[in-house]
């Protein structure tokens, strides 16, 4: 198995805002530190010295309460946290079996970055996985696939926070479905603990916590669920302030500033960015309700980062492009909160380069970065010389014709000035004809090189199956099936760098 990384600077990232965050030197530096140097981590560690000991004690008890029977590596991390260690956090929805491969990649990215930061800073840094148990979009979490087989959890009465959903029916449905899916031994070894967790867990939050802890055993990862009465109580000042719209106003102001700089708002703030969890459902607060018990209050996507950072002494948050985009809407809110905004670290992407893909790239004489930096049509045009060889050839063929047209027009207008408009129209028609001829030549060139075109299409389809980047379609179970083993430790080792990018995994068949 071979692993290499194509840095985000040299591979596609989700949006302009992420490109600018990585590049630095933009308006975004007034909101968040660009994370790709260790001085920023050292500064953040210094800023976290003001983290309240009272909050640390509450969080320690929550870790202990939520995670009984700590493993040796978990106990070591928790002890480090008790003794004052900062954290590096990632979070995600409670996807069935992890959903797509970037669920596990985010977790491993937080572990790897914590390990690297520990070494660089000369002190323990603890990785944390924050479970988004109170998300309510069931459709987003209900499916995952193995190869061409897709599983979807059928739960017709699903409503409210997904973490509350019982998982016995999920275990039954998943077990029946797996009987029809061919799995190798490595895949069976990976998925059985997840199926067991759904059988034993009383709800999706408990089951997810169980299988994530089992899979991450030995990495020192701590799992924390914000759906906790004591943690909600510790964050009571946030809920009280937001009932009055205090943070909403600041978020809107920051969002307006981003839009003025040409960026898009990822999430639109509401007057009150909180939900009411009473009666087992999740409803928006349309007006302040100071009588609502704090443990029934749930943050929306914009308030969740403030809640998380109120509770944890984070150096960095590892997230996807969409996530980090809405974190950037929170700069002013963090200033008001009195807690430092964490470094925003764009997660690693994952891509498998198998034998077939490698063969096609070799035949084409190109590399993965060449493919990732463009699209299928642009790549075909480049390989066929559309903008170089064909263009030069076209210009050579067209030059004498256009020169003759210019001479003809000049002579015509000289004798018949009233035909100047006609002459100009004639030249436009000839230019359009030349363009159509150029396009016809390119189509002919494509027909003459059908094998090259097929190779490009195959390569693109393996990287973007069904038009979707590989990691957003494939599951971690797929990855394990391709490799015949769990690449967890190898991925952590490769990710242990200050710079993230697209991790390319080659099975080396």
N, C-alpha and C positions, 0 to 999 in steps of 0.2 A: 504493500500500500504506500503510495506516494502522496504527500500533501504539499501544496504550495499555495501562496497567497498573492492575489492580484490586488494591490492596494486600491482603496476606494477612489483615490485620485486618478487611477487608470482604468476604472471600470464604472459602469453606470450606477448612479445613486438615485434615490427616488425623486429628487426634486432640486430645483435651483437653490432653495433654502439650505438643503443639506450640503450641496457643493460649496456654497459660500461659508457655511459653518466650518467645513473641513479646511478650506483655503485660508480662512482668517483674513484680517485686514478689511473687514466690512462692518457695516452698521451692527451686525449681530454681536460683535465683541463688546458692545455697550450693554448687552443683555447677559451673555454667557461667555465664560472663558473657553477659548478653543482648547480642546482636551489633549491634543497630540504632542505634549511635552511634559516631562516629569515635574518641572517647576510648578505647574498648575496643580498637580496632585499634592505637592508639599505645601503650597499656599492653602489649599482646601483643608488639609489636615490641621494646619494652624488655626483656621477659622472654626473648625469643629471642636476646639478646646473648650468652647463655651457651651457645649451640649450639656443639658441639665442632668445631674446625677439622679434626680428623682425620676425623670423620664426613662433613663437607662434601667433603673430598677423595675419599673412597670413593664418594660419591654422584655427584660430577662424572664420575669415571671410568665409573660405571655408565651415566650418560646418554650418554657418548661411545661406549661399547661397544654399547649397545642401539640407538642411533640414528646409523648411519653417514651420511655425506653431509648434514650439517646444513645447513638453509637459512639465509639471512642473518638472518631473524627468530629462528630457534632458536638460532643462534650468539650473537646479541646477548643473549638471555635466559640462555643458559648462562654467558656471560661475566659478566653481572650476578650470577648465582648464585655463581660463583667469587669474585667481589669482595665477597660478604657479603650479598646480597639475601635477604630472607625470601620465603616462598612462600604461595600460596593454592591449595588442592588440592581436587579432586573425584575420585571414583572410581566405577567401575561394572563390572558383569559384561561379558564379551566377547560382547555380543548380535550375532547375525547381522544384518549391514547396519544395526546400531544398534538393532534391535528397534523400540521405540516412540519417539516424538518427544522424550520427556524425556531420552533418552540424550544427544542433541546439545545439548538445552537446558541440561543440567548442565555440559557442557564450556564452552559459551558463557557460562554464569553465572559460572564460575570466572575466565574471561578478563576479563569485564566488571568483576567485583569487584576483580581485581588491578589493572586499569587505573584504576579509581576510587580504590583505596587508594594507588597510586603517586602520583596527583595530590594527594590529600589529605595524605599523610604527607611528600611532598617527597623520596621515595626510590623506587628501583625495587622493585617487588614482582612476582615471577615466578609465572605460572599453571602448575599441574602437573596432568596427568591420570594417576591411579594405576590401572593395569590390574589388575583382580581375576582374574588368570590362573589362580589355583589353586582357584577355585570348582569344584565338582564336579557341580552340578545341571544336567545337560545339557538337560533338558526346559525349563528356564527361559530358556535362551539360544537355542534352536534355531529359533524361529519369528519371522516378521515378515510384515506384510501391506502391500499397495498397494491401496487402495480395498477392494473386496470379495474380492480375490484374496489368499489366504493361502499363504505358503510355509513348509514345515517340513522342516528338514534331517533326512534319514533316515540314522541312524548306529546300527545295531543293536548294535554292539560298544562303544559309548561308555562309558567308565568312567574314574575318576580325574579329575585336573584338566583342565578343558576346554581350557586353553591348550596342552596337549600334542597335541590332536587334529589330524591332518593335514587339509588343506583342499582337496586336489585333487578329491575326490568332492563336496565342497560346491560348488566352482566349476562342476563338470559339472551337478549338480542345479539349481543356481541359474540357470545359463545356459539350460537347457532350459525351466525354468519361465518365465523372462522373455520367451521367444518368444511366450508365450500372453497376456502382459499388455500392454495398451495403455499406452504411455508417451509423454509429450510430450518435446520436445527438452531442456528443463531437467532433467527426471527422468533422461533418458539420460546427460546430462552428469554428473549427480551419482552415478549408480550404477555407471557403467563403471569408475572407479578402484577401487571396492570389489570388483567382480568380478575385476578384474585382480590385486588384492592376494591374493585367495583362490587364484588360479591360480599366482601366483609365490611366495607364502609357504609355508614348510615346515610351519607349524602355525597354529592359530587365533590364538595370541598374536602371532606375527610378522606375520601378515596384518592383524590389527586395528590393530596399531601402525602399519603402513604406510598404511592408508587413513585413519586418524584424523589422522596427520601431514599427509597430502596435503590433506585437507579443511580442516584448520585452518591451512594455510600462510598466513603473514603475520600471525598473531595472537600470535606469541611463546610459544605453548604448548609445554611440554616434556612428553614422555610417558615414564613410568617404570613398569617391570615389576618387582614385588617378587620375582618368580621368578628370582632372580639369586644365584649362589653367594657373591659378595663381599658383597652386601647382607645375605644370611642370616648370614654370618659376623660382620658388624658388629653384628648383633642377638643374638649368642650369649648375652649375659647375660640377655636376656628369656626365651629358651628354657630355660636352666638353672633360672631362678627358677620358671617355670611348671611344669616337671617336678615340682617339689616342691609345687605347688598354691598358690604364694605369691599370684599375682594372682587366682586363682580365688576365694580366700577374701575378698579385698577387693571383687571384683566382686559376690559374693553379698551382702556386707554393704551395699553401695550399692544393690543391687537390692531388698533387704528394706526399706531406708529409703524408696525410691520407692513401693513397694507400700503401706507404712504411711501414705503421704500420699495414697493413693487412685489412684495410677497403675498401669498394667499393665506387667508385665515384657515387653519386646519379644523378648528372647532369654534362655533359661534357661542359666546357666553350668554347666559340667561340672567335675568334679574336676581334669581337665587339659584346657585349652582349646586343644589342639594336635592336628594330624594327622601321620601317618607316611606319607611319599611313597615309601617303598621299594617295589620290584617294580612300578613304574609304576601303582600304585593309590593310593588315599587312604583310610587307615584311622585311626580314632580311637585315641589312646593310652588304653588302659584302665588302665595302670599306668606309673609312671615308667620310662624307659629312658635312663639317662645315657650309654649307649654309642652311641645313634643319632647319626650325623653331622649337624651343624647344617644342612647343605644339603638334608637329607631331611625337615626339620621344616617344617610349614606351619601358620600360624595359622588359627583359626576366625574367625567373624564378630566375636566379642568381643575377640580378641587382635589382629586385623588393624589396628585403629586405633592400638594401642600400638606395633606394629611400624612403621607408617607415620610416626607422630610421633617415634619414636626416630631415624628417618632424615632427616626434613625439618623445617626451621625454619618451621613453618606459623603464619600469623596466623589463618587460618580454614579450616574445611572446609565445602564446599557439598554438601548432601545432601538427600535426601527425608525426609519425616516419619518413616517407619519406621527409616531409618538413624540419624537424629539421636536417636531414642528410645533405641536401644541404646548410642549414645555416652554418653548421660546415665547409664548404668549404670556408667560407668568413672571417675567423679570420684576416688574413693579410690585406684584403680589408678594414675592419672596422678600423684597426689601421691607415691606410692611410687616411680614410675618416675623422678622427678626431671626430667621434661620438662613444659612447660606444656601444658595441654589447649587445643586451638585454639578459637576462637570457632565456635559452631555456627550456620551460616547456612542457613536453609530455602530450598531452591532455588526458582527461578521455575517456575510452571506455564505451559502454553501452550494456547491455545484459538483456533480460527478462527471469526470471525464473518462468514459469507458473506452474499450478497445475500438469500437466503431467510430466514436467521435474522434479519437486520436488519429485513426486511419484516414478519415476524411480531411482533417486539418492538415495532415502531412501531404496528402495528395494535392491540396489546394496551395500548399506552401505558406500557410498562415498560422497564427497562434490564437489562443483563446482571447487574449486582450484585443486582437484585431476584430474578433467577432463581437465581443462585448461592447466595443466602442462604437458600433454602428448598427444598421438594420440590414435585413436580407437584400433589399433592392440596391442599397448603397454599396454593399459588399460585392454583389454581382457586377455592378457597374465598375467598381474599382478593379476587380480581377480581369474584366474584359477590356479594360482600358477606355471606358466610356468617356472619362474626362481628361484622358491623356492621349493615347494612341489614336482612338477613333475621332476625338476632337481635332487633333492635329491633321489627320487625314481629311476630315470634312472641310476644315479651313483651307487646306491645300486645293481641294477640288472646287470649292465654292469661290475662292478668291478671283480667278479670271472671269467667272460668270458675273459676279457682283461688280467687278471693275468695268466690264462691258456695259452692264446696266447703268452704272453711274455715267459713263461716257455718252450712252444713248440719251439718258435723261438730260444731261447738260446741253447736248446738241438740240434736243427737242425744245427745251425751254428757251434756249437762245433764239430760235426761230419763231416759236409760238409761246410767248410768255403766259398767255392765258391757260396753258396746259400744265402749269407748275403743280397744281394740286393733283392732276392726273398722274404726273411723273412720280410724285411722292407716294401715291397709292400703289403704283406699280412696284416700287422698291419694297414697300411693306409686304405686298403679295409674294415677291420673290424671297424675302427673308423668311416668311411663314412656310413657303414651299421648301426652302433649304432646311428649316427645322423639322418638317415632316419627313424629309428624306433622311435626315440624321437619325430620327427615331426609328425609321424603317431599317436603316443599316444596323442599328443596335439590336433590333428584334432578330434580324438575320444572323447577327453574330451570336446571339443567344441560342438560336436553333443549331448553329454549327458547333456549339460547345455544350450540347445537352448534358453530357456526363458531368461537366463542371457545375452546371446549374443544379443538377440533382444532388451533387455532393454538398453544395452550399445549403440547399433546402434540408438535407438530412442533418447537417450540423446544426442549423438553426432550430430544427424541430426537436433535437435532443437537448438543446439548451433551453428552449422555450416551447415545451410540449403544449399543444393546443393554444399557443400564443401566450402562455404564462411562464414566467421564470421558474426553472426547475424546482427550486426550494419552496415555492408556493403551491406546487401541485403534489410533490412527493412527500411521504412521511419519513420519519426516522426509521420506521420498520422497513421501508423500501431501501434506505441507505444500508442498513445492516444486512439486508438480503443480498444486495449487490456485492458487498465486501465479504460476506460470510463470517463477519465478526462485528462486535460493537467497537466503533472507532473513538469512543469517548475520551480515553486517556491521550491518544495521539492528537486529537483535536485540541484538547486543553493545552498540550505542550506547544502546538503550532500557534495557538492563539495568544500565547503569553508574550505579547509584544505591545508596545504603546500604540502601534498603528494597526487598524483593522482594515479588512477588505473582503474580497470574495475568496473564500477558501475552496480551492480546487482539490478534490479527492480523486486519485487515479488508482483503481484496483490493481493495475499492473498485471493484467492477464497475460 
